[in-house]
Amino acid sequence: MKKLNTLKSIKLLAILFVSTIVMTSCSDDHDHDHDHEGELITTVSYTLTNGNDVVTLTFQDTDGDGPNLPTTTISGPLTTNTTYTGLVQLLNETTSPAENITNEVQQEGDEHEFFYVSTVSGLTINKTDTDGNGNPLGISTSLSTGTAGSGSITVILKHEPTKPNNGTAAGAGGSTDVEVTFNVTVQ
């Protein structure tokens, strides 16, 4: 009987030892993982400035997953043949004061990248800032318009994209933290 108890104890210790090794080896350094997917982004604001010509594109869903529908506002049309400095801002307005998620994205720059897609003929958007590794980040942009027209601008924030990538959200992989589309006019 004593031999049977000893064998059971040895088997139990072996199982615990192997479990500890497996748990330790599977536990990567998750400092790069964050709760961004758990954090709520209630507001995306993309401000375009050329001197006194300021156009703000805003998406708001202030109750998050609540019953109220999100709203999209655009302060006015873009001007033809003009170059704007763009700045995107992300907020969680369910907290008081509102949490500026943009700061976190900037600090974790190598884990994020903004992508901009436009269907407006002649409109181009270039990222003007980089992360700590010199790869595009996209909080700051340069937006240039051409002739009059209308279409959409989509702002996409990717979490853990491949960097460097081919410059497209689809080609970058990763997961999408936020994606919003604004219908704009150039006149």
Helices and strands as residue ranges (DSSP letters): H 2-26, G 30-32, G 35-37, E 43-50, E 53-60, E 71-74, E 83-92, E 99-100, H 101-107, G 109-111, E 112-118, E 124-127, E 140-144, E 149-159, H 169-172, E 175-186
